[in-house]
Amino acid sequence: MPEPGRRRPNAPRRGGRPPAPRRSVDPARLAAYDVLRAVRVDGAYANLALPDLLRKHGLTGRDAGFATELASGTLRRQGTYDAVVAACVDRPLAKVEAKVLDALRLGAHQLLAMRVPDHAAISTTVDLVRARVGQGPAGFTNAVLRRVGEHDLASWVRRVAPDVAGDPVGFAAVAHSHPRWVVSALAHALARAGRDAGELDALLAADNEPPAVTLVARPGRVGRDELVAATGGTPTQLSPHGVLLPGGDPGATDAVARGAAGVQDEGSQLVALALSEAPLDGRDERWLDLCAGPGGKAALLAALAAGRGARLSANEAQEHRTVLVRRALSEPDGALVAGVDEVVTGDGTAPRWEPGTFDRVLVDAPCSGLGALRRRPESRWRRTPGDLRDLVPLQRRLLDAALDVTRPGGLVVYATCSPVPAETVEVVDAVLAGRDDVRALAPGAALPQVPDAAGPALADGTATLQLWPHVHRTDAMFVALLQRT
Ligand SMILES: C[S@@+](CC[C@H](N)C(=O)[O-])C[C@H]1O[C@@H](n2cnc3c(N)ncnc32)[C@H](O)[C@@H]1O
C-alpha cells in the first residue's frame, strides 16, 4: 500500500488537456450512469432498475457485470467518494451539479476500486459528461478526476477522514462509506449482542461486498443435490436447502424458472427454518406468514408445510406486493403450489382470522433493513433515524396481532433484517411486558448448525438469534421465538 501522499504509479499529471472527444459513449458506463440517475431522481432501487437498463443498453455477459459493479459499487461507496471529490473541487459539493457529481462518483469508483486504467476511467467519464451534460462540465470533470487519480483509496482515506483516535465513528463513516448514525447504530447492535467492538470494521467492510448469489431448493419441488448438479454450485453450510452459485444468471436455471428454486439469502432461509423446525406440541396444520411480500420466505414455508401436511396462509398489506407473493406461490400454470391455503391482502395489525387460528406464525416485520445493506446499495443513504420512530410502533402491533391469532401452545417467530435493538429485542420485550399469555423460547434449538449467533438476551434472560454478514456471510437477520401459553 503506498505511503500517504505518494502518487499512484500511473497517476495522471495535473492540468492535462481533456481527452479528445470519442465518437460514442461506452454503453456499460451509460447504463451505470442511468442507474444512478434513476436512484437519485426517481427514487428507484438500484437492483430493480438495473435489469431494465442493462437490457435497454444491450448489455450482456461481462459488460453487464461491469455495469452492475460500477453502479452498485459506486452507490455503496458514495460516502467515501464524496469526501474524496470534496477535497478535489474548489466549491462545496452541494454546488456541484447533481448530474456531474454522479459522473464524478462513477469515475472515482473506477479509479480507486476497479481495475480500470486511469486514462480509460477519466476519458470515458469525460465522454459521458460531454454527452449527457455539456462541454464545460466535461473539462471540470477531467480536472477533478485527474486529482482523484493522484492517490490510491487508502491514501485518500487517511487524507480526508477524521482522525481515527479523536473521532472513531467519523473515521469509520468515511473509510467504510456509511452514514455516521448507521455506524453508531451498528456499533450499538454489536455491543448489545455481546460482541467485540473490534468487529465493527469487519461488519462495515462486509456491507460493501456484493453478496454471493444463493439459491434455495424448495423441498419437495427440487432436491438440493439436483440443483447443485444443474448449476455447478455448492451446498451452503448453514441452510440444508441452500446452493451457492458460482456466477451466471440464476434465472437461466430451469428449477428457478419453474419456481421450484429461488434466489434467497441463506439468512432468510434460516428464518423460515427457525419457524418450521421449532418443536411444537399438538396440532401442526395451519401456518401464517403475516408480512409475506414479496414472498421469498412464504415460498420456502409453503414447501416445508406441504411436506408435513400443513397449509400456509400468506398475508401482505400492499396489493402490489401481494401480486408478487401470489406469483412466488404459484406454479407456472397459475395454480397455487402445494402447501398454500390462501394469499390475501390485509393489514397485519388487524388480521382477518379468528383468535387462536394458527399453529405457527411468522412476523417478518417491515424494518430499517440495516442488516441487508450489502444487497441494497443505495439504502444506507435513504434511511434516516426517524424511520425507526415510525417502524417500531408498527412492529409491536404486528407482533401483538400475530400472538392473538396463534393458538395456545402455538409458536411465533419475530424476525427482522436489522440487528438494531430498538426494532429487535426491544420490540419483543415491550410486547411481552404487555401480555401474560406468552413465553419466550431460545430459537437456537431449531438451528443447531448455526454457530456464533447469540443475539441480545430478552429481559427475562431468554436467548435470541442474530446473524451477521461478517460472521455468517448472510444478511443480519434477527430471530426471536415465542410461544402462546
Ligand atoms: C421484511 S418484508 C417481508 C419479506 C418477506 N417475508 C419475504 O421473505 O419475501 C415486510 C413486509 O411487510 C409488509 N407490511 C408492512 N406493513 C404491514 C402490515 N401492516 N401488515 C402486513 N404487512 C405489512 C411490507 O409491505 C413488506 O412487504
The ligand as an SDF file (V2000), in Angstrom:
LIG
                    3D

 27 29  0  0  0  0  0  0  0  0999 V2000
  -39.4150   -7.5620    5.5070 C   0  0  0  0  0  0  0  0  0  0  0  0
  -40.6930   -7.5400    4.3670 S   0  0  0  0  0  0  0  0  0  0  0  0
  -41.1590   -9.2270    4.3060 C   0  0  0  0  0  0  0  0  0  0  0  0
  -40.2840  -10.0670    3.4130 C   0  0  0  0  0  0  0  0  0  0  0  0
  -40.8940  -11.4140    3.0850 C   0  0  0  0  0  0  0  0  0  0  0  0
  -41.2270  -12.1470    4.2950 N   0  0  0  0  0  0  0  0  0  0  0  0
  -40.0340  -12.2560    2.2010 C   0  0  0  0  0  0  0  0  0  0  0  0
  -39.2500  -13.0790    2.6990 O   0  0  0  0  0  0  0  0  0  0  0  0
  -40.1250  -12.1150    0.9760 O   0  0  0  0  0  0  0  0  0  0  0  0
  -42.0090   -6.8260    5.2490 C   0  0  0  0  0  0  0  0  0  0  0  0
  -43.3130   -6.7600    4.5000 C   0  0  0  0  0  0  0  0  0  0  0  0
  -44.3140   -6.3320    5.4160 O   0  0  0  0  0  0  0  0  0  0  0  0
  -45.2560   -5.5870    4.6960 C   0  0  0  0  0  0  0  0  0  0  0  0
  -46.0680   -4.8100    5.6340 N   0  0  0  0  0  0  0  0  0  0  0  0
  -45.8890   -3.5520    6.0750 C   0  0  0  0  0  0  0  0  0  0  0  0
  -46.8820   -3.1960    6.9200 N   0  0  0  0  0  0  0  0  0  0  0  0
  -47.6920   -4.2650    7.0160 C   0  0  0  0  0  0  0  0  0  0  0  0
  -48.8990   -4.5090    7.7170 C   0  0  0  0  0  0  0  0  0  0  0  0
  -49.4760   -3.5950    8.4930 N   0  0  0  0  0  0  0  0  0  0  0  0
  -49.4740   -5.7240    7.5620 N   0  0  0  0  0  0  0  0  0  0  0  0
  -48.9380   -6.6730    6.7790 C   0  0  0  0  0  0  0  0  0  0  0  0
  -47.7940   -6.4850    6.0880 N   0  0  0  0  0  0  0  0  0  0  0  0
  -47.1920   -5.2960    6.2120 C   0  0  0  0  0  0  0  0  0  0  0  0
  -44.4190   -4.7820    3.7490 C   0  0  0  0  0  0  0  0  0  0  0  0
  -45.1940   -4.3040    2.6690 O   0  0  0  0  0  0  0  0  0  0  0  0
  -43.3620   -5.7980    3.3400 C   0  0  0  0  0  0  0  0  0  0  0  0
  -43.7710   -6.4590    2.1870 O   0  0  0  0  0  0  0  0  0  0  0  0
  1  2  1  0
  2  3  1  0
  2 10  1  0
  3  4  1  0
  4  5  1  0
  5  6  1  0
  5  7  1  0
  7  8  2  0
  7  9  1  0
 10 11  1  0
 11 12  1  0
 11 26  1  0
 12 13  1  0
 13 14  1  0
 13 24  1  0
 14 15  1  0
 14 23  1  0
 15 16  2  0
 16 17  1  0
 17 18  1  0
 17 23  2  0
 18 19  1  0
 18 20  2  0
 20 21  1  0
 21 22  2  0
 22 23  1  0
 24 25  1  0
 24 26  1  0
 26 27  1  0
M  CHG  2   2   1   9  -1
M  END
$$$$
